[in-house]
Amino acid sequence: MENTGKLYIVATPIGNLGDITLRALETLKSVDFVLCEDTRVTSRLLSHYEIKTPTISYHQHSEDKKVREIIDLLNKGKNLALVTDAGTPGISDPGNRLIESVINNSKSIEVIPIPGPSAVVTALSISGFSTDKFVFMGFPPHKNKRQKFFKEVALAEYTVCFYESNHRILKCLKELQEFIPSESKIVICRELTKQFESIYRGTVGGLASMRIPEKGEFVLVISK
């Protein structure tokens, strides 16, 4: 009986391409296919490192049929690497749904982590806040349940970290001032590891004076 393939969960840079690990590069070169959130984004990374491995699209809107096709490739002995557009697959990312399906489908398929960059860990590492325990909350909901989200941030016992889109960052800052005590310390990381990386430090009460632009990708860390 033909051996089953392996699924590698490969972390990729969140901005600076130099942050990729040697092991990640070796894996991306050696597998049969790379599963990626956006083939255009991943192709730029692969091209930069002259990696010619073919790509397969897998994202949050992929249907169950695509998941079955991926599992079928693994069952046929193909080795696959799963990447996200930036950072670690499965962290606030649809990759966890695929991983769960693979695990539930077959005990013989190995799921192997290839660790590396993660925006949440990067932001926590420079926050200066206690990180012995922390709460990561992904992205706030776009519309419904946003108030509930920020109430949960306010009630959290430990350092809180979450992402926000440039389209909603100013709305987010207003909501924080509504629900979070003004003296609470906050670090806002914008465009981590990229050319225009910016780190804003202060208190929730002083958010208005930070003049944060509506551009880039954001990670927010609030001390408790």
N, C-alpha and C positions, 0 to 999 in steps of 0.2 A: 504494500500500500504506500502510495506516495506521501512523503512527509508534508505536513501543513507548513504554510509560510509563517513569517513573524511580522508583527505590527509594531513599528518603532514610533514612539511619540517624541517628536523632535522639536525642541525649543529653538526659535530663530530670533535674530535681533529685533529689538523694539524700535530701532532707529539707525544706530551706527552699525554698518555691516561688519565692522571689525570685531564686534562682540560675539560672533558665532564661534562655537567651540570646534576644535579639531575633530572630535568624535562625531559631531553633527555633520561636518563636511564629509567625513568618511562614510557615514551612514547614507547620506543623500546620494553619494556616488554609487554605492553598492546595491541599493534596493532596485527592484524592478519598476516600481512606480512611486511617485510622490503624490499623496492626496493633499489638496490644498484648497483653502477657502476661496481665494481668487487666483486663478492661473496666471493672470497678468502680473500680479504682485510677486508671486513665487518665482515666475520666470525671470524677473529682474535679478532676484537673489541668485538663482542657479546660473544665470548668464555671467554674473559678476565673478563667480568662482569657476567658470567654465565647466559646469556640470550639465551633462546632456540627458539625464534621466527624464523619461516622459512623465507628464503630469496628468492627474485625474481630478476633476472638480468635485469637492465635497464641502457643503456649507449648510447654514441653518435651514435653508429652504429645500434641501435635497430630499427626495421622496424615499419611501421605504425600499422601492425598487433599486435605488442606487446603493443603499446599505447592503442589500442582498447580493448585488453584483460584486461589491468589495469583499464581502465574506466569501463568496465563491472563488475569487482570486486567491485569497488566503488558503482556502481549502485545497486549491490546486497547487499549492506550494510556492506561490509568489510572495516575495517579501515586499512590504509596503512601508512607507514613511508617512506619517500624518503630521502636517504643519498647519499653523494658522498664519494669518497675514503678518502678525508680529507677536512675539512672546511665546508662552507655553500653551500648547493645545489643551483644551479641557478646562482651562481657568477662565470663567466667564466667556465660554466659547462652546459652539455646538459639537466639538470633538468628543465631549464626554458621552454624548448619545451614541455615537458610533462605537466607542470603546465598550460601553455597556452591552451593546448588541453583539459585539464580537465575543465578549466574555460569556454571555448567556448562550451563544450559539455553539461554542466549542471549547472544551477544556484543554484541547491540545494546541490551540493557537496561543503562542507567547505574545504578551504585550510588554514591550521593553521601553523603559524611559531613557531618553537622551536629554538630560537636564541642561538648562541654560537660562537665558534672560526671561524675566517676568516683571512687568511694569509695577505690580503691587509690591513685590519684594524690593525692587529698586527704590521705590518711593519710601517704603518703611525704613530702609537701611540708612537713609540720609535725614530722616525726620527728627532724630534726637529724642523721640518719645519712647516710652516703655513698649517693648514688643515681645516680652515674655509670653503675653497673651494678646491677641488682637482679633478683631472681627473684620472680615472682608465681605462687602455687600454688593460687589459687581456694579452694574449700572442702575441708577434710579429709573423707575418706569417712566415712559415718555409722557403719559397723560394720567391715566387712572392709577390710583394708589400711591401717588407721589407724596401726599401728606403722610400717609402711613409709613412710607419709607423713611422720611426725615424724623418722624416720631420715634422710630426704631433706632435711628442714629443717636437721637437724644437720650434714649433709655439704655443704650449699650454701656456695659460696665468697663469695657476695655478700649484701647485705642481702636479707632474705626478708620477703615480705608475703603474708598470706592472710586469708580471711574465716572467721568462725565464727558459728554459730547460738547464740541465747540458751539453747536447750535443752541445748547441749553445751559451753558456755563453761567451766564448772568442771571438767568432764572434760578439756577441752583444756589447762587450766592445769596439771593434775596430770601430763598426758602430757609437756608441755614440760619440767617439772622432772625427769622421768625421762630424757629424751633430750638436753636442751640444757645446756651448761655453766652453772653457777649464776651466774657472773660476766657472762654475756652480757647486753647491754643490750636492753631491750624497751620498746616503746610500744604501749599498747592503747587504741584509739579506740572509744568507744561512742556510738552515736546521733549521728554526725557531722552537723553543720549543723542539728540539731533542737533543741528547747527544752531537753532535758536532756543535751546534749552533754557528755561527760566524757572527759578525756585522762589516762591513767595512765602514769607514767614510772618506770622503775627497772630492776632486774635480774631475771633468771629466778629467782634464789635468793630474791628478796624478793616474789614474787608473792602469797604467803599474806597478807602484811601490807597488800596493796592493797584488800582487801575489795570485790572487783568483783561487782556484783549480776547476777543471772540475768535481766536485762531488756534489751531493745533489740537492736541489730545491731552487730556487732563487726568491726573490722579490726585485725589484729595485725602489728606490724613488729618484726623482730629484727635487730640489728646484727651484722655479722661482722667 
